[in-house]
């Protein structure tokens, strides 16, 4: 492992922990040349990879980075941390690996992502939905936004009291 600071390939592991249910190993390393510390994450590659069946019926390998890239775009300038997005992608990936052996439909993935994003940030949800559900015009945006709004209680004035 090359040091990200001095680029020397001599380091030692100071601490090692498993995270995310044992699927990821977090290693704290110290460069023997410059003595600075840095963290690496190791994730086991799933073999064989899960295939995603797209709308046109073509198949591509599952790539969590594609989901993350879409979420980053949807959450641009929103108060959503990278850790929250990573957790969302981890949850979706875990569900896919648990429920599907070989192939999964891209629409299933999109629905899972959109459901979790709705709970995380409503503005990011509408942004993601606009691309995922292929909104055609402004009325689609308005319909989606209205579905998110909760009906407000009627004011308790003299005419509305029980």
C-alpha positions as CSV (number, residue, x, y, z in Angstrom):
1,X,0.0,0.0,0.0
2,X,1.5,3.3,-1.0
3,X,1.3,6.2,1.5
4,X,-1.1,8.9,0.2
5,X,1.2,11.6,1.5
6,X,4.8,10.6,0.5
7,X,4.0,7.7,-2.0
8,X,6.4,5.3,-0.3
9,X,5.4,1.7,-0.3
10,X,6.4,0.9,3.3
11,X,3.7,1.0,6.0
12,X,2.6,-1.0,9.0
13,X,-0.9,-1.8,10.2
14,X,-1.6,-0.1,13.6
15,X,-5.2,-1.2,14.0
16,X,-7.6,-3.5,12.2
17,X,-11.3,-3.8,12.7
18,X,-14.3,-5.3,10.8
19,X,-17.3,-3.1,10.1
20,X,-20.7,-3.5,8.4
21,X,-21.3,-7.0,9.7
22,X,-17.8,-8.2,9.0
23,X,-18.0,-7.4,5.2
24,X,-15.5,-4.6,5.4
25,X,-12.1,-4.4,7.1
26,X,-10.9,-1.0,8.3
27,X,-7.2,-0.8,8.7
28,X,-5.3,2.1,10.4
29,X,-1.8,2.3,8.9
30,X,1.3,4.2,9.6
31,X,3.9,5.1,6.9
32,X,7.4,4.0,8.0
33,X,8.9,6.8,5.9
34,X,7.0,9.9,6.9
35,X,5.3,8.5,10.1
36,X,1.9,9.9,9.0
37,X,-1.2,7.7,9.6
38,X,-4.0,6.9,7.1
39,X,-7.0,4.6,6.9
40,X,-7.8,1.9,4.3
41,X,-11.0,-0.1,3.8
42,X,-11.0,-3.6,2.3
43,X,-14.1,-5.2,0.9
44,X,-14.2,-8.7,-0.4
45,X,-15.2,-9.0,-4.0
46,X,-18.4,-11.0,-4.5
47,X,-17.9,-13.9,-6.9
48,X,-19.7,-14.5,-9.2
49,X,-20.9,-10.9,-9.6
50,X,-24.6,-10.2,-9.7
51,X,-26.0,-9.3,-13.1
52,X,-28.4,-6.4,-13.6
53,X,-31.0,-6.8,-16.2
54,X,-31.7,-3.4,-17.7
55,X,-34.8,-2.1,-19.4
56,X,-33.5,-3.1,-22.9
57,X,-32.9,-6.6,-21.5
58,X,-29.2,-6.3,-21.7
59,X,-27.1,-7.5,-18.7
60,X,-24.3,-5.7,-17.0
61,X,-22.4,-6.5,-13.8
62,X,-23.8,-4.9,-10.6
63,X,-21.7,-1.9,-9.7
64,X,-22.4,-0.1,-6.4
65,X,-20.4,2.9,-7.6
66,X,-23.2,3.6,-10.2
67,X,-25.8,3.8,-7.4
68,X,-23.5,6.0,-5.4
69,X,-22.8,8.4,-8.3
70,X,-26.6,8.8,-8.8
71,X,-27.1,9.5,-5.2
72,X,-24.3,12.0,-5.0
73,X,-25.9,13.9,-7.9
74,X,-29.3,13.8,-6.3
75,X,-27.9,15.1,-3.0
76,X,-25.8,17.9,-4.4
77,X,-25.9,20.9,-2.0
78,X,-28.2,18.9,0.4
79,X,-27.4,18.2,4.1
80,X,-26.8,14.5,3.5
81,X,-23.5,13.1,4.6
82,X,-21.4,10.7,2.5
83,X,-21.6,8.2,5.3
84,X,-25.4,8.3,5.1
85,X,-25.2,7.6,1.3
86,X,-22.7,4.8,1.9
87,X,-25.0,3.3,4.4
88,X,-28.0,3.5,2.0
89,X,-25.9,1.8,-0.8
90,X,-24.7,-0.9,1.7
91,X,-28.3,-1.6,2.7
92,X,-29.5,-1.9,-0.9
93,X,-26.5,-4.1,-1.9
94,X,-27.0,-6.3,1.2
95,X,-30.7,-6.8,0.2
96,X,-29.7,-7.7,-3.4
97,X,-27.1,-10.2,-2.4
98,X,-29.5,-11.8,0.2
99,X,-32.5,-12.1,-2.2
100,X,-30.9,-12.7,-5.6
101,X,-28.4,-15.3,-6.7
102,X,-27.6,-14.5,-10.3
103,X,-29.7,-11.6,-11.7
104,X,-31.7,-8.6,-10.5
105,X,-33.9,-6.3,-12.5
106,X,-32.7,-2.7,-12.6
107,X,-36.2,-1.4,-11.7
108,X,-36.0,-3.4,-8.5
109,X,-32.8,-1.7,-7.6
110,X,-34.2,1.7,-8.5
111,X,-37.3,1.2,-6.4
112,X,-35.2,0.2,-3.4
113,X,-32.9,3.2,-3.7
114,X,-35.8,5.6,-4.2
115,X,-37.7,4.2,-1.1
116,X,-34.7,4.6,1.1
117,X,-33.8,8.1,-0.3
118,X,-37.4,9.3,0.4
119,X,-36.8,8.6,4.1
120,X,-33.3,10.3,4.0
121,X,-34.0,13.6,2.1
122,X,-37.2,14.6,0.3
123,X,-35.6,17.1,-2.1
124,X,-32.9,14.5,-3.1
125,X,-35.8,12.0,-3.5
126,X,-37.6,14.3,-6.0
127,X,-34.4,14.9,-7.9
128,X,-33.6,11.2,-8.1
129,X,-37.2,10.3,-9.0
130,X,-37.2,12.9,-11.8
131,X,-34.4,11.0,-13.5
132,X,-35.3,7.4,-12.5
133,X,-39.0,7.8,-13.4
134,X,-38.2,9.9,-16.5
135,X,-40.4,12.9,-15.7
136,X,-41.6,14.4,-19.0
137,X,-42.7,17.9,-17.8
138,X,-43.1,20.2,-14.8
139,X,-46.5,18.6,-13.9
140,X,-44.7,15.4,-13.1
141,X,-42.5,17.3,-10.6
142,X,-45.5,19.0,-9.1
143,X,-47.4,15.7,-8.7
144,X,-44.4,14.0,-7.0
145,X,-43.9,17.0,-4.7
146,X,-47.6,17.0,-3.7
147,X,-47.5,13.4,-2.9
148,X,-44.7,14.2,-0.3
149,X,-46.7,17.0,1.3
150,X,-48.7,16.0,4.4
151,X,-52.1,17.5,4.7
152,X,-52.1,20.2,7.2
153,X,-54.7,20.3,10.0
154,X,-57.5,22.8,9.7
155,X,-57.0,25.8,12.1
156,X,-59.1,25.5,15.2
157,X,-61.1,28.6,14.9
158,X,-64.6,29.2,16.3
159,X,-66.2,27.7,13.2
160,X,-64.0,24.5,13.4
161,X,-64.3,23.6,17.1
162,X,-66.0,20.5,18.1
